[in-house]
Amino acid sequence: MEIQIFSKNVALSPVVESYIRQKVEKLVRHLPSISEGKVEIVEEKAKSPEHRHSVQITLTSGGILLRSEEKATKIRTAVDKAVKALDRQIERYKGKLYQKSRGFSIARHSSLTGGMVGEESETEHVEELPRVVRVKRFAMKPMSTSEAVEQMELLGHSFFLFLNSETNSINLLYRRNDGNYGLIEPELS
């Protein structure tokens, strides 16, 4: 597994980098298909010491992304918390794979209707408009709607953008307030 370590506002000693690599590499024994690991460490100027160091770990396993972010007073503590969270995600993922192989699928038991709410009304004019403060880029592999549901649940997000293998278009899957899922399929005019 290839591990990339990035740091912002903090210099990492070789001992700390070795500790991070050792902890992240241990996750491979639970899921051998992990091909890449990315660790981002940021030291923030927070009032609370519990939020001083932020560690985000992203693992790639055959097109599946597993991600955790934790904050703590010390880098090692934040790394330990993030690795523990990823370990739980891997166990959930493996359990879903096991259930899927036995014929059970979350998507089969969920309604995937695109219950779209009416068009948004014009918002009030605000003097200072919000600005884009972060841009994320990620590779998309074609997947079915049921695979996208599983991926969204693994990440713990309320929405998921994916390339639909059935329609060959980019779709947005989201969790509705009633617990079901909605699917937005764009149409070009």
C-alpha positions in Angstrom: 0.0 0.0 0.0 1.2 3.5 -0.9 0.9 6.0 1.9 1.1 9.7 1.4 1.5 12.0 4.4 0.7 15.7 4.1 1.0 18.3 6.9 -0.1 21.9 7.2 1.2 24.3 9.9 3.1 21.5 11.6 6.5 19.8 11.0 6.4 16.1 11.4 9.5 14.3 12.8 10.6 11.0 11.2 9.4 9.2 14.4 5.9 10.6 14.0 5.8 9.7 10.3 6.9 6.2 11.1 4.2 5.9 13.7 1.5 7.1 11.3 2.7 4.7 8.6 2.8 1.8 11.0 -0.8 2.5 12.3 -2.3 2.9 8.8 -0.5 -0.2 7.4 -2.1 -2.3 10.1 -5.5 -1.6 8.4 -4.4 -3.7 5.4 -4.6 -6.9 7.5 -8.4 -6.3 7.8 -8.9 -5.3 4.2 -6.0 -6.5 1.9 -7.4 -4.8 -1.2 -6.4 -1.3 0.1 -4.2 0.2 -2.5 -3.6 3.7 -1.4 -3.7 5.7 1.8 -3.6 9.5 2.2 -3.0 11.2 5.6 -3.6 14.9 6.1 -2.4 16.5 9.4 -3.3 20.1 10.2 -2.5 22.1 13.3 -5.2 24.6 13.8 -5.3 27.6 16.1 -8.3 26.6 18.2 -9.3 27.8 21.6 -10.0 24.3 22.7 -6.8 22.2 23.0 -8.9 19.1 22.0 -9.3 20.5 18.5 -5.7 21.6 18.0 -4.5 18.7 15.7 -6.8 17.5 12.9 -6.0 14.2 11.2 -7.9 13.0 8.1 -7.1 9.6 6.7 -8.5 8.5 3.3 -8.1 4.9 2.0 -8.8 3.6 -1.5 -9.8 0.0 -2.0 -10.8 -1.0 -5.5 -12.7 2.2 -6.2 -14.3 2.4 -2.7 -13.3 5.3 -0.5 -13.1 5.0 3.3 -12.4 8.3 5.2 -12.2 9.4 8.8 -11.3 12.7 10.4 -10.5 13.2 14.1 -9.2 16.0 16.3 -7.2 15.8 19.5 -4.6 17.6 21.5 -1.7 15.4 20.2 -1.1 14.1 16.7 -0.7 10.5 17.9 -4.0 10.6 19.7 -5.8 12.0 16.7 -4.1 9.3 14.5 -5.2 6.6 16.9 -8.8 7.8 16.9 -8.9 8.1 13.1 -7.5 4.6 12.6 -10.0 3.2 15.1 -12.8 4.9 13.2 -11.5 3.5 9.9 -11.3 0.0 11.5 -15.0 0.2 12.4 -15.8 1.4 8.8 -13.8 -1.5 7.3 -15.7 -4.0 9.5 -19.0 -2.5 8.4 -17.9 -2.6 4.8 -16.9 -6.3 5.1 -20.2 -7.1 6.7 -22.1 -5.5 3.9 -20.0 -7.4 1.3 -20.9 -10.6 3.2 -24.6 -9.8 3.3 -24.4 -8.8 -0.4 -22.9 -12.2 -1.3 -25.8 -13.8 0.6 -28.4 -12.0 -1.5 -29.2 -9.1 0.8 -28.7 -5.5 -0.3 -29.6 -2.2 1.3 -30.8 -0.8 -2.0 -33.2 -3.7 -2.5 -35.0 -2.7 0.8 -34.9 1.0 0.2 -37.0 3.1 -2.0 -34.9 4.8 -4.7 -37.6 7.1 -6.1 -36.5 10.5 -7.0 -39.0 12.4 -4.9 -37.8 15.8 -5.9 -39.1 18.9 -4.1 -40.3 21.8 -6.2 -38.0 24.3 -7.6 -36.3 26.6 -5.2 -37.7 30.1 -4.8 -35.4 33.1 -5.2 -33.4 33.8 -2.1 -33.3 37.2 -0.5 -30.5 39.5 -1.6 -27.6 39.2 0.8 -24.8 41.8 0.7 -22.0 39.4 1.3 -22.3 36.2 -0.8 -20.9 32.9 0.4 -17.7 32.0 -1.3 -16.1 28.7 -2.3 -13.5 27.9 0.4 -12.6 24.3 -0.6 -12.5 22.4 -3.8 -12.5 18.6 -3.9 -11.5 16.5 -6.8 -11.9 12.8 -6.9 -11.8 10.0 -9.5 -15.2 8.5 -10.3 -15.6 4.9 -11.4 -18.9 3.9 -12.9 -21.2 2.2 -10.4 -24.8 1.2 -10.1 -27.3 3.0 -7.8 -27.1 0.2 -5.2 -23.3 0.4 -5.1 -23.6 4.2 -4.7 -26.0 3.7 -1.7 -23.5 1.4 -0.1 -20.6 3.8 -0.7 -22.6 6.7 0.7 -23.4 4.7 3.8 -19.7 3.7 4.3 -18.6 7.3 4.1 -21.4 8.4 6.5 -22.5 11.2 4.2 -26.0 12.5 3.5 -25.3 12.8 -0.3 -23.1 11.1 -2.8 -22.1 12.2 -6.4 -21.3 9.3 -8.7 -21.1 8.2 -12.4 -24.1 5.9 -13.0 -23.0 2.9 -15.0 -26.6 2.3 -16.3 -27.2 5.8 -17.7 -23.5 6.9 -18.2 -24.3 10.2 -16.5 -23.4 11.9 -13.3 -26.1 11.4 -10.6 -26.6 12.7 -7.1 -27.8 10.4 -4.4 -29.1 11.9 -1.2 -30.7 10.8 2.1 -34.3 12.2 2.5 -35.7 13.3 5.9 -38.0 10.2 5.9 -34.9 7.9 5.8 -35.3 6.9 2.2 -33.0 7.9 -0.7 -33.5 10.4 -3.5 -31.7 10.3 -6.8 -31.1 13.4 -9.0 -30.5 12.7 -12.7 -29.6 15.8 -14.7 -31.2 16.4 -18.1 -29.5 18.6 -20.6 -31.8 21.0 -22.4 
